[in-house]
Amino acid sequence: MKYMILSYASQRDYDSMSGKDADGLPAWTEEDLTAMDEFMTTVNKELEESGELVETRGLAAPVHTRRVGARDGQPFVTDGPYAETQEVLAGYWVVECESIDRATEIAARLGQCPYPGDVYDNAYADIRPIMESADDMGF
């Protein structure tokens, strides 16, 4: 079964990672970014070697986002970030593994990524099964 592991962040998080003071979040140093990159590279390599990694990507900051919606039947576009949204999708992993329990173990491992201070101690990820057909909808 394939699962998508979704990680979340905010524009504030991206600002902090770019070295800016971000409303209470410590600015990341070059060493912090290197530690994160090395950690992610190691975990992704482990997942590749185990045959579980299908794909992974990080996403650009919310400020680069564009949302398309409809209002009264007419399309409209809003540029990010969005005041009504505190958290946005920051990146994802698609893994193919034996169970949702294994996908949960992988997500927990990803949650061990180093970061400055303790501001991400309550970070989370969502794990969702990927449907192969309409029969997989679960209802």
N, CA, C and O atoms as a GROMACS GRO file, in nm:
protein
  556
    1MET      N    1   0.085  -0.118   0.000
    1MET     CA    2   0.000   0.000   0.000
    1MET      C    3   0.089   0.124   0.000
    1MET      O    4   0.196   0.126   0.061
    2LYS      N    5   0.044   0.226  -0.068
    2LYS     CA    6   0.117   0.353  -0.069
    2LYS      C    7   0.051   0.449   0.029
    2LYS      O    8  -0.071   0.451   0.045
    3TYR      N    9   0.135   0.528   0.094
    3TYR     CA   10   0.090   0.628   0.189
    3TYR      C   11   0.159   0.759   0.159
    3TYR      O   12   0.275   0.762   0.117
    4MET      N   13   0.088   0.869   0.182
    4MET     CA   14   0.149   1.001   0.170
    4MET      C   15   0.166   1.056   0.310
    4MET      O   16   0.071   1.061   0.388
    5ILE      N   17   0.287   1.096   0.341
    5ILE     CA   18   0.318   1.161   0.468
    5ILE      C   19   0.329   1.310   0.439
    5ILE      O   20   0.414   1.352   0.360
    6LEU      N   21   0.244   1.389   0.501
    6LEU     CA   22   0.235   1.532   0.475
    6LEU      C   23   0.291   1.609   0.593
    6LEU      O   24   0.247   1.588   0.706
    7SER      N   25   0.387   1.696   0.570
    7SER     CA   26   0.441   1.779   0.678
    7SER      C   27   0.395   1.923   0.656
    7SER      O   28   0.375   1.966   0.542
    8TYR      N   29   0.380   1.995   0.765
    8TYR     CA   30   0.322   2.129   0.760
    8TYR      C   31   0.417   2.233   0.819
    8TYR      O   32   0.502   2.202   0.901
    9ALA      N   33   0.399   2.357   0.774
    9ALA     CA   34   0.476   2.471   0.824
    9ALA      C   35   0.392   2.596   0.802
    9ALA      O   36   0.279   2.589   0.754
   10SER      N   37   0.449   2.709   0.836
   10SER     CA   38   0.383   2.838   0.814
   10SER      C   39   0.482   2.931   0.746
   10SER      O   40   0.600   2.900   0.736
   11GLN      N   41   0.433   3.044   0.700
   11GLN     CA   42   0.523   3.142   0.641
   11GLN      C   43   0.628   3.184   0.743
   11GLN      O   44   0.744   3.207   0.709
   12ARG      N   45   0.587   3.193   0.870
   12ARG     CA   46   0.679   3.227   0.979
   12ARG      C   47   0.794   3.126   0.986
   12ARG      O   48   0.909   3.164   1.006
   13ASP      N   49   0.761   2.996   0.970
   13ASP     CA   50   0.864   2.893   0.972
   13ASP      C   51   0.963   2.911   0.856
   13ASP      O   52   1.084   2.901   0.874
   14TYR      N   53   0.909   2.939   0.738
   14TYR     CA   54   0.996   2.960   0.623
   14TYR      C   55   1.083   3.084   0.643
   14TYR      O   56   1.201   3.084   0.608
   15ASP      N   57   1.026   3.190   0.700
   15ASP     CA   58   1.104   3.311   0.728
   15ASP      C   59   1.219   3.279   0.823
   15ASP      O   60   1.332   3.322   0.802
   16SER      N   61   1.189   3.203   0.928
   16SER     CA   62   1.289   3.164   1.026
   16SER      C   63   1.400   3.082   0.960
   16SER      O   64   1.519   3.104   0.986
   17MET      N   65   1.362   2.988   0.873
   17MET     CA   66   1.461   2.905   0.805
   17MET      C   67   1.548   2.988   0.711
   17MET      O   68   1.662   2.950   0.683
   18SER      N   69   1.496   3.100   0.661
   18SER     CA   70   1.576   3.183   0.570
   18SER      C   71   1.668   3.278   0.647
   18SER      O   72   1.737   3.360   0.587
   19GLY      N   73   1.669   3.265   0.781
   19GLY     CA   74   1.761   3.345   0.862
   19GLY      C   75   1.701   3.473   0.917
   19GLY      O   76   1.771   3.552   0.980
   20LYS      N   77   1.573   3.494   0.895
   20LYS     CA   78   1.506   3.613   0.945
   20LYS      C   79   1.452   3.590   1.085
   20LYS      O   80   1.416   3.477   1.120
   21ASP      N   81   1.446   3.695   1.165
   21ASP     CA   82   1.375   3.689   1.291
   21ASP      C   83   1.228   3.678   1.259
   21ASP      O   84   1.175   3.762   1.185
   22ALA      N   85   1.160   3.580   1.310
   22ALA     CA   86   1.024   3.552   1.266
   22ALA      C   87   0.927   3.547   1.383
   22ALA      O   88   0.875   3.441   1.417
   23ASP      N   89   0.903   3.662   1.445
   23ASP     CA   90   0.800   3.672   1.548
   23ASP      C   91   0.813   3.562   1.653
   23ASP      O   92   0.721   3.483   1.674
   24GLY      N   93   0.927   3.558   1.719
   24GLY     CA   94   0.947   3.462   1.826
   24GLY      C   95   1.018   3.334   1.787
   24GLY      O   96   1.063   3.260   1.875
   25LEU      N   97   1.030   3.306   1.660
   25LEU     CA   98   1.105   3.187   1.616
   25LEU      C   99   1.250   3.226   1.596
   25LEU      O  100   1.279   3.331   1.538
   26PRO      N  101   1.342   3.143   1.642
   26PRO     CA  102   1.484   3.175   1.622
   26PRO      C  103   1.522   3.165   1.475
   26PRO      O  104   1.475   3.076   1.404
   27ALA      N  105   1.605   3.256   1.430
   27ALA     CA  106   1.655   3.251   1.293
   27ALA      C  107   1.748   3.129   1.281
   27ALA      O  108   1.833   3.106   1.366
   28TRP      N  109   1.729   3.053   1.175
   28TRP     CA  110   1.814   2.938   1.151
   28TRP      C  111   1.951   2.985   1.103
   28TRP      O  112   1.962   3.082   1.028
   29THR      N  113   2.053   2.916   1.147
   29THR     CA  114   2.189   2.943   1.102
   29THR      C  115   2.222   2.849   0.986
   29THR      O  116   2.146   2.756   0.956
   30GLU      N  117   2.333   2.874   0.922
   30GLU     CA  118   2.380   2.785   0.816
   30GLU      C  119   2.401   2.643   0.870
   30GLU      O  120   2.374   2.545   0.802
   31GLU      N  121   2.449   2.634   0.995
   31GLU     CA  122   2.470   2.504   1.058
   31GLU      C  123   2.337   2.432   1.080
   31GLU      O  124   2.328   2.310   1.062
   32ASP      N  125   2.232   2.506   1.119
   32ASP     CA  126   2.099   2.447   1.138
   32ASP      C  127   2.047   2.389   1.006
   32ASP      O  128   1.995   2.277   1.002
   33LEU      N  129   2.061   2.466   0.899
   33LEU     CA  130   2.014   2.420   0.767
   33LEU      C  131   2.093   2.298   0.721
   33LEU      O  132   2.036   2.205   0.665
   34THR      N  133   2.223   2.300   0.745
   34THR     CA  134   2.307   2.185   0.708
   34THR      C  135   2.265   2.061   0.785
   34THR      O  136   2.257   1.952   0.728
   35ALA      N  137   2.239   2.076   0.914
   35ALA     CA  138   2.197   1.961   0.996
   35ALA      C  139   2.064   1.904   0.944
   35ALA      O  140   2.048   1.783   0.936
   36MET      N  141   1.969   1.992   0.909
   36MET     CA  142   1.842   1.946   0.854
   36MET      C  143   1.863   1.874   0.721
   36MET      O  144   1.808   1.766   0.700
   37ASP      N  145   1.942   1.933   0.633
   37ASP     CA  146   1.969   1.873   0.503
   37ASP      C  147   2.035   1.736   0.517
   37ASP      O  148   1.997   1.641   0.448
   38GLU      N  149   2.133   1.725   0.605
   38GLU     CA  150   2.201   1.597   0.627
   38GLU      C  151   2.105   1.493   0.683
   38GLU      O  152   2.108   1.377   0.642
   39PHE      N  153   2.020   1.534   0.776
   39PHE     CA  154   1.922   1.442   0.834
   39PHE      C  155   1.826   1.391   0.726
   39PHE      O  156   1.806   1.270   0.713
   40MET      N  157   1.769   1.483   0.649
   40MET     CA  158   1.673   1.443   0.546
   40MET      C  159   1.739   1.356   0.439
   40MET      O  160   1.678   1.260   0.392
   41THR      N  161   1.861   1.390   0.401
   41THR     CA  162   1.933   1.309   0.303
   41THR      C  163   1.953   1.167   0.355
   41THR      O  164   1.935   1.071   0.281
   42THR      N  165   1.990   1.154   0.483
   42THR     CA  166   2.011   1.022   0.543
   42THR      C  167   1.882   0.942   0.547
   42THR      O  168   1.880   0.825   0.507
   43VAL      N  169   1.774   1.003   0.595
   43VAL     CA  170   1.646   0.931   0.605
   43VAL      C  171   1.596   0.892   0.466
   43VAL      O  172   1.551   0.779   0.446
   44ASN      N  173   1.604   0.983   0.371
   44ASN     CA  174   1.558   0.952   0.236
   44ASN      C  175   1.640   0.839   0.174
   44ASN      O  176   1.586   0.754   0.104
   45LYS      N  177   1.771   0.839   0.199
   45LYS     CA  178   1.857   0.732   0.148
   45LYS      C  179   1.819   0.598   0.211
   45LYS      O  180   1.816   0.496   0.143
   46GLU      N  181   1.791   0.599   0.342
   46GLU     CA  182   1.746   0.476   0.410
   46GLU      C  183   1.617   0.424   0.347
   46GLU      O  184   1.603   0.303   0.325
   47LEU      N  185   1.524   0.514   0.320
   47LEU     CA  186   1.397   0.474   0.260
   47LEU      C  187   1.416   0.424   0.117
   47LEU      O  188   1.347   0.331   0.075
   48GLU      N  189   1.508   0.484   0.042
   48GLU     CA  190   1.539   0.436  -0.092
   48GLU      C  191   1.597   0.295  -0.086
   48GLU      O  192   1.557   0.207  -0.161
   49GLU      N  193   1.692   0.275   0.005
   49GLU     CA  194   1.759   0.145   0.017
   49GLU      C  195   1.663   0.036   0.061
   49GLU      O  196   1.679  -0.080   0.022
   50SER      N  197   1.562   0.071   0.142
   50SER     CA  198   1.464  -0.029   0.187
   50SER      C  199   1.357  -0.054   0.081
   50SER      O  200   1.275  -0.144   0.095
   51GLY      N  201   1.358   0.028  -0.026
   51GLY     CA  202   1.259   0.014  -0.131
   51GLY      C  203   1.125   0.078  -0.098
   51GLY      O  204   1.027   0.056  -0.170
   52GLU      N  205   1.119   0.157   0.010
   52GLU     CA  206   0.992   0.215   0.054
   52GLU      C  207   0.967   0.355  -0.002
   52GLU      O  208   0.852   0.399  -0.007
   53LEU      N  209   1.070   0.426  -0.044
   53LEU     CA  210   1.051   0.562  -0.093
   53LEU      C  211   1.004   0.561  -0.238
   53LEU      O  212   1.070   0.505  -0.326
   54VAL      N  213   0.890   0.624  -0.261
   54VAL     CA  214   0.839   0.641  -0.397
   54VAL      C  215   0.878   0.779  -0.447
   54VAL      O  216   0.930   0.793  -0.558
   55GLU      N  217   0.852   0.882  -0.365
   55GLU     CA  218   0.884   1.019  -0.402
   55GLU      C  219   0.881   1.107  -0.278
   55GLU      O  220   0.808   1.079  -0.182
   56THR      N  221   0.960   1.212  -0.280
   56THR     CA  222   0.955   1.313  -0.175
   56THR      C  223   0.989   1.448  -0.235
   56THR      O  224   1.071   1.459  -0.326
   57ARG      N  225   0.926   1.550  -0.182
   57ARG     CA  226   0.951   1.687  -0.227
   57ARG      C  227   0.923   1.784  -0.114
   57ARG      O  228   0.831   1.763  -0.034
   58GLY      N  229   1.002   1.889  -0.109
   58GLY     CA  230   0.971   2.003  -0.023
   58GLY      C  231   0.903   2.107  -0.110
   58GLY      O  232   0.926   2.112  -0.231
   59LEU      N  233   0.820   2.189  -0.050
   59LEU     CA  234   0.745   2.290  -0.126
   59LEU      C  235   0.796   2.429  -0.092
   59LEU      O  236   0.843   2.454   0.019
   60ALA      N  237   0.784   2.519  -0.188
   60ALA     CA  238   0.827   2.658  -0.170
   60ALA      C  239   0.742   2.726  -0.062
   60ALA      O  240   0.635   2.677  -0.027
   61ALA      N  241   0.791   2.836  -0.012
   61ALA     CA  242   0.724   2.911   0.095
   61ALA      C  243   0.584   2.955   0.052
   61ALA      O  244   0.559   2.976  -0.067
   62PRO      N  245   0.493   2.968   0.149
   62PRO     CA  246   0.356   3.009   0.118
   62PRO      C  247   0.347   3.141   0.042
   62PRO      O  248   0.251   3.162  -0.032
   63VAL      N  249   0.444   3.228   0.059
   63VAL     CA  250   0.442   3.357  -0.011
   63VAL      C  251   0.444   3.337  -0.163
   63VAL      O  252   0.406   3.427  -0.238
   64HIS      N  253   0.488   3.221  -0.209
   64HIS     CA  254   0.495   3.190  -0.352
   64HIS      C  255   0.373   3.111  -0.401
   64HIS      O  256   0.370   3.064  -0.514
   65THR      N  257   0.273   3.098  -0.315
   65THR     CA  258   0.155   3.018  -0.345
   65THR      C  259   0.049   3.101  -0.416
   65THR      O  260   0.038   3.222  -0.395
   66ARG      N  261  -0.026   3.036  -0.499
   66ARG     CA  262  -0.142   3.097  -0.563
   66ARG      C  263  -0.260   3.003  -0.543
   66ARG      O  264  -0.251   2.884  -0.575
   67ARG      N  265  -0.369   3.055  -0.492
   67ARG     CA  266  -0.490   2.976  -0.470
   67ARG      C  267  -0.595   3.017  -0.573
   67ARG      O  268  -0.620   3.135  -0.593
   68VAL      N  269  -0.654   2.917  -0.637
   68VAL     CA  270  -0.760   2.941  -0.734
   68VAL      C  271  -0.889   2.886  -0.675
   68VAL      O  272  -0.895   2.771  -0.631
   69GLY      N  273  -0.991   2.968  -0.674
   69GLY     CA  274  -1.120   2.928  -0.621
   69GLY      C  275  -1.232   2.979  -0.709
   69GLY      O  276  -1.208   3.035  -0.817
   70ALA      N  277  -1.354   2.960  -0.663
   70ALA     CA  278  -1.470   3.010  -0.736
   70ALA      C  279  -1.560   3.083  -0.637
   70ALA      O  280  -1.579   3.041  -0.523
   71ARG      N  281  -1.615   3.192  -0.684
   71ARG     CA  282  -1.709   3.270  -0.605
   71ARG      C  283  -1.825   3.307  -0.698
   71ARG      O  284  -1.805   3.372  -0.801
   72ASP      N  285  -1.944   3.266  -0.660
   72ASP     CA  286  -2.061   3.290  -0.744
   72ASP      C  287  -2.040   3.238  -0.886
   72ASP      O  288  -2.081   3.301  -0.983
   73GLY      N  289  -1.976   3.123  -0.896
   73GLY     CA  290  -1.953   3.060  -1.025
   73GLY      C  291  -1.840   3.117  -1.107
   73GLY      O  292  -1.817   3.072  -1.220
   74GLN      N  293  -1.770   3.217  -1.054
   74GLN     CA  294  -1.661   3.280  -1.127
   74GLN      C  295  -1.527   3.249  -1.062
   74GLN      O  296  -1.515   3.258  -0.940
   75PRO      N  297  -1.427   3.212  -1.142
   75PRO     CA  298  -1.296   3.184  -1.083
   75PRO      C  299  -1.230   3.311  -1.030
   75PRO      O  300  -1.250   3.420  -1.083
   76PHE      N  301  -1.152   3.294  -0.922
   76PHE     CA  302  -1.071   3.404  -0.871
   76PHE      C  303  -0.939   3.349  -0.823
   76PHE      O  304  -0.929   3.231  -0.789
   77VAL      N  305  -0.839   3.433  -0.819
   77VAL     CA  306  -0.704   3.394  -0.780
   77VAL      C  307  -0.660   3.481  -0.664
   77VAL      O  308  -0.680   3.602  -0.664
   78THR      N  309  -0.600   3.417  -0.564
   78THR     CA  310  -0.544   3.487  -0.448
   78THR      C  311  -0.398   3.447  -0.435
   78THR      O  312  -0.367   3.328  -0.437
   79ASP      N  313  -0.310   3.544  -0.422
   79ASP     CA  314  -0.168   3.515  -0.398
   79ASP      C  315  -0.145   3.494  -0.250
   79ASP      O  316  -0.210   3.560  -0.168
   80GLY      N  317  -0.054   3.403  -0.213
   80GLY     CA  318  -0.024   3.373  -0.074
   80GLY      C  319   0.073   3.472  -0.015
   80GLY      O  320   0.124   3.559  -0.086
   81PRO      N  321   0.100   3.462   0.114
   81PRO     CA  322   0.037   3.368   0.209
   81PRO      C  323  -0.102   3.416   0.247
   81PRO      O  324  -0.142   3.528   0.215
   82TYR      N  325  -0.174   3.331   0.316
   82TYR     CA  326  -0.314   3.358   0.347
   82TYR      C  327  -0.330   3.384   0.495
   82TYR      O  328  -0.289   3.303   0.578
   83ALA      N  329  -0.390   3.496   0.528
   83ALA     CA  330  -0.407   3.533   0.669
   83ALA      C  331  -0.492   3.431   0.742
   83ALA      O  332  -0.472   3.408   0.862
   84GLU      N  333  -0.588   3.369   0.673
   84GLU     CA  334  -0.677   3.274   0.740
   84GLU      C  335  -0.613   3.137   0.759
   84GLU      O  336  -0.672   3.050   0.824
   85THR      N  337  -0.495   3.116   0.704
   85THR     CA  338  -0.429   2.986   0.712
   85THR      C  339  -0.298   2.998   0.789
   85THR      O  340  -0.205   3.065   0.743
   86GLN      N  341  -0.291   2.936   0.904
   86GLN     CA  342  -0.169   2.938   0.982
   86GLN      C  343  -0.066   2.839   0.929
   86GLN      O  344   0.054   2.868   0.925
   87GLU      N  345  -0.113   2.722   0.888
   87GLU     CA  346  -0.022   2.618   0.842
   87GLU      C  347  -0.055   2.578   0.700
   87GLU      O  348  -0.172   2.578   0.660
   88VAL      N  349   0.047   2.546   0.626
   88VAL     CA  350   0.031   2.501   0.488
   88VAL      C  351   0.117   2.377   0.469
   88VAL      O  352   0.207   2.348   0.548
   89LEU      N  353   0.089   2.305   0.364
   89LEU     CA  354   0.169   2.189   0.330
   89LEU      C  355   0.310   2.235   0.297
   89LEU      O  356   0.329   2.320   0.211
   90ALA      N  357   0.409   2.179   0.366
   90ALA     CA  358   0.549   2.218   0.346
   90ALA      C  359   0.625   2.117   0.262
   90ALA      O  360   0.721   2.152   0.194
   91GLY      N  361   0.582   1.993   0.266
   91GLY     CA  362   0.650   1.889   0.190
   91GLY      C  363   0.578   1.758   0.208
   91GLY      O  364   0.487   1.745   0.289
   92TYR      N  365   0.621   1.659   0.130
   92TYR     CA  366   0.557   1.529   0.139
   92TYR      C  367   0.653   1.417   0.102
   92TYR      O  368   0.754   1.438   0.035
   93TRP      N  369   0.618   1.300   0.149
   93TRP     CA  370   0.685   1.176   0.112
   93TRP      C  371   0.576   1.081   0.068
   93TRP      O  372   0.473   1.069   0.136
   94VAL      N  373   0.596   1.012  -0.043
   94VAL     CA  374   0.512   0.901  -0.080
   94VAL      C  375   0.595   0.776  -0.053
   94VAL      O  376   0.704   0.759  -0.109
   95VAL      N  377   0.542   0.691   0.032
   95VAL     CA  378   0.612   0.568   0.067
   95VAL      C  379   0.523   0.449   0.033
   95VAL      O  380   0.401   0.458   0.038
   96GLU      N  381   0.586   0.340  -0.002
   96GLU     CA  382   0.513   0.216  -0.025
   96GLU      C  383   0.566   0.117   0.078
   96GLU      O  384   0.682   0.077   0.074
   97CYS      N  385   0.477   0.079   0.169
   97CYS     CA  386   0.521  -0.007   0.278
   97CYS      C  387   0.408  -0.099   0.320
   97CYS      O  388   0.296  -0.091   0.268
   98GLU      N  389   0.438  -0.187   0.414
   98GLU     CA  390   0.346  -0.295   0.450
   98GLU      C  391   0.219  -0.251   0.520
   98GLU      O  392   0.117  -0.320   0.511
   99SER      N  393   0.222  -0.138   0.590
   99SER     CA  394   0.104  -0.100   0.670
   99SER      C  395   0.110   0.047   0.709
   99SER      O  396   0.213   0.112   0.697
  100ILE      N  397  -0.003   0.096   0.756
  100ILE     CA  398  -0.008   0.233   0.806
  100ILE      C  399   0.078   0.246   0.932
  100ILE      O  400   0.128   0.354   0.962
  101ASP      N  401   0.095   0.136   1.004
  101ASP     CA  402   0.183   0.140   1.122
  101ASP      C  403   0.327   0.166   1.080
  101ASP      O  404   0.398   0.242   1.146
  102ARG      N  405   0.371   0.105   0.970
  102ARG     CA  406   0.508   0.131   0.922
  102ARG      C  407   0.518   0.274   0.871
  102ARG      O  408   0.619   0.340   0.896
  103ALA      N  409   0.416   0.324   0.802
  103ALA     CA  410   0.418   0.463   0.756
  103ALA      C  411   0.424   0.558   0.876
  103ALA      O  412   0.487   0.663   0.869
  104THR      N  413   0.358   0.521   0.984
  104THR     CA  414   0.361   0.601   1.107
  104THR      C  415   0.502   0.602   1.166
  104THR      O  416   0.549   0.706   1.214
  105GLU      N  417   0.570   0.488   1.163
  105GLU     CA  418   0.709   0.482   1.211
  105GLU      C  419   0.798   0.575   1.128
  105GLU      O  420   0.883   0.645   1.182
  106ILE      N  421   0.777   0.574   0.997
  106ILE     CA  422   0.857   0.661   0.909
  106ILE      C  423   0.831   0.807   0.942
  106ILE      O  424   0.924   0.886   0.952
  107ALA      N  425   0.704   0.844   0.960
  107ALA     CA  426   0.669   0.982   0.993
  107ALA      C  427   0.731   1.022   1.127
  107ALA      O  428   0.779   1.135   1.141
  108ALA      N  429   0.731   0.932   1.223
  108ALA     CA  430   0.791   0.961   1.353
  108ALA      C  431   0.942   0.984   1.338
  108ALA      O  432   0.998   1.071   1.404
  109ARG      N  433   1.006   0.906   1.253
  109ARG     CA  434   1.150   0.924   1.227
  109ARG      C  435   1.175   1.061   1.163
  109ARG      O  436   1.269   1.130   1.201
  110LEU      N  437   1.092   1.099   1.068
  110LEU     CA  438   1.106   1.231   1.004
  110LEU      C  439   1.088   1.343   1.106
  110LEU      O  440   1.150   1.448   1.094
  111GLY      N  441   1.005   1.319   1.206
  111GLY     CA  442   0.982   1.418   1.312
  111GLY      C  443   1.102   1.439   1.403
  111GLY      O  444   1.101   1.529   1.487
  112GLN      N  445   1.205   1.358   1.387
  112GLN     CA  446   1.327   1.373   1.467
  112GLN      C  447   1.428   1.467   1.401
  112GLN      O  448   1.541   1.479   1.447
  113CYS      N  449   1.386   1.532   1.295
  113CYS     CA  450   1.476   1.624   1.224
  113CYS      C  451   1.524   1.734   1.319
  113CYS      O  452   1.445   1.789   1.394
  114PRO      N  453   1.654   1.764   1.316
  114PRO     CA  454   1.706   1.869   1.405
  114PRO      C  455   1.657   2.008   1.362
  114PRO      O  456   1.635   2.034   1.244
  115TYR      N  457   1.641   2.094   1.461
  115TYR     CA  458   1.599   2.232   1.439
  115TYR      C  459   1.647   2.314   1.558
  115TYR      O  460   1.673   2.259   1.665
  116PRO      N  461   1.658   2.445   1.540
  116PRO     CA  462   1.706   2.528   1.651
  116PRO      C  463   1.598   2.549   1.756
  116PRO      O  464   1.479   2.559   1.723
  117GLY      N  465   1.638   2.555   1.881
  117GLY     CA  466   1.544   2.582   1.989
  117GLY      C  467   1.444   2.469   2.006
  117GLY      O  468   1.468   2.356   1.964
  118ASP      N  469   1.332   2.501   2.070
  118ASP     CA  470   1.230   2.400   2.094
  118ASP      C  471   1.096   2.436   2.031
  118ASP      O  472   0.992   2.381   2.068
  119VAL      N  473   1.098   2.526   1.935
  119VAL     CA  474   0.972   2.578   1.878
  119VAL      C  475   0.898   2.477   1.793
  119VAL      O  476   0.779   2.496   1.767
  120TYR      N  477   0.962   2.370   1.748
  120TYR     CA  478   0.894   2.272   1.664
  120TYR      C  479   0.864   2.143   1.742
  120TYR      O  480   0.835   2.040   1.681
  121ASP      N  481   0.872   2.149   1.873
  121ASP     CA  482   0.847   2.030   1.953
  121ASP      C  483   0.705   1.976   1.937
  121ASP      O  484   0.680   1.859   1.968
  122ASN      N  485   0.613   2.057   1.889
  122ASN     CA  486   0.475   2.012   1.870
  122ASN      C  487   0.438   1.998   1.723
  122ASN      O  488   0.320   1.997   1.688
  123ALA      N  489   0.538   1.987   1.637
  123ALA     CA  490   0.512   1.970   1.494
  123ALA      C  491   0.445   1.835   1.470
  123ALA      O  492   0.457   1.743   1.551
  124TYR      N  493   0.375   1.824   1.360
  124TYR     CA  494   0.306   1.700   1.329
  124TYR      C  495   0.307   1.674   1.179
  124TYR      O  496   0.340   1.763   1.100
  125ALA      N  497   0.270   1.553   1.143
  125ALA     CA  498   0.254   1.514   1.003
  125ALA      C  499   0.126   1.433   0.992
  125ALA      O  500   0.086   1.366   1.087
  126ASP      N  501   0.062   1.439   0.878
  126ASP     CA  502  -0.053   1.355   0.850
  126ASP      C  503  -0.008   1.240   0.762
  126ASP      O  504   0.081   1.256   0.679
  127ILE      N  505  -0.069   1.124   0.781
  127ILE     CA  506  -0.040   1.006   0.700
  127ILE      C  507  -0.172   0.964   0.637
  127ILE      O  508  -0.270   0.937   0.706
  128ARG      N  509  -0.173   0.958   0.504
  128ARG     CA  510  -0.297   0.922   0.436
  128ARG      C  511  -0.270   0.815   0.333
  128ARG      O  512  -0.177   0.825   0.253
  129PRO      N  513  -0.353   0.710   0.334
  129PRO     CA  514  -0.342   0.608   0.229
  129PRO      C  515  -0.370   0.670   0.093
  129PRO      O  516  -0.454   0.759   0.081
  130ILE      N  517  -0.300   0.624  -0.008
  130ILE     CA  518  -0.321   0.670  -0.145
  130ILE      C  519  -0.410   0.567  -0.214
  130ILE      O  520  -0.378   0.448  -0.216
  131MET      N  521  -0.517   0.614  -0.269
  131MET     CA  522  -0.610   0.524  -0.337
  131MET      C  523  -0.555   0.484  -0.473
  131MET      O  524  -0.500   0.567  -0.546
  132GLU      N  525  -0.570   0.360  -0.505
  132GLU     CA  526  -0.534   0.310  -0.637
  132GLU      C  527  -0.656   0.306  -0.728
  132GLU      O  528  -0.643   0.308  -0.850
  133SER      N  529  -0.776   0.299  -0.667
  133SER     CA  530  -0.900   0.296  -0.743
  133SER      C  531  -1.014   0.347  -0.655
  133SER      O  532  -0.994   0.368  -0.535
  134ALA      N  533  -1.130   0.365  -0.712
  134ALA     CA  534  -1.247   0.409  -0.636
  134ALA      C  535  -1.285   0.309  -0.527
  134ALA      O  536  -1.347   0.345  -0.428
  135ASP      N  537  -1.248   0.184  -0.546
  135ASP     CA  538  -1.277   0.081  -0.445
  135ASP      C  539  -1.202   0.107  -0.314
  135ASP      O  540  -1.241   0.055  -0.209
  136ASP      N  541  -1.095   0.188  -0.318
  136ASP     CA  542  -1.014   0.215  -0.200
  136ASP      C  543  -1.066   0.334  -0.117
  136ASP      O  544  -1.002   0.373  -0.020
  137MET      N  545  -1.180   0.390  -0.155
  137MET     CA  546  -1.227   0.511  -0.087
  137MET      C  547  -1.259   0.489   0.060
  137MET      O  548  -1.257   0.584   0.138
  138GLY      N  549  -1.289   0.367   0.100
  138GLY     CA  550  -1.308   0.338   0.242
  138GLY      C  551  -1.448   0.367   0.294
  138GLY      O  552  -1.468   0.371   0.415
  139PHE      N  553  -1.542   0.387   0.206
  139PHE     CA  554  -1.681   0.401   0.249
  139PHE      C  555  -1.776   0.345   0.146
  139PHE      O  556  -1.897   0.349   0.166
   0.00000   0.00000   0.00000
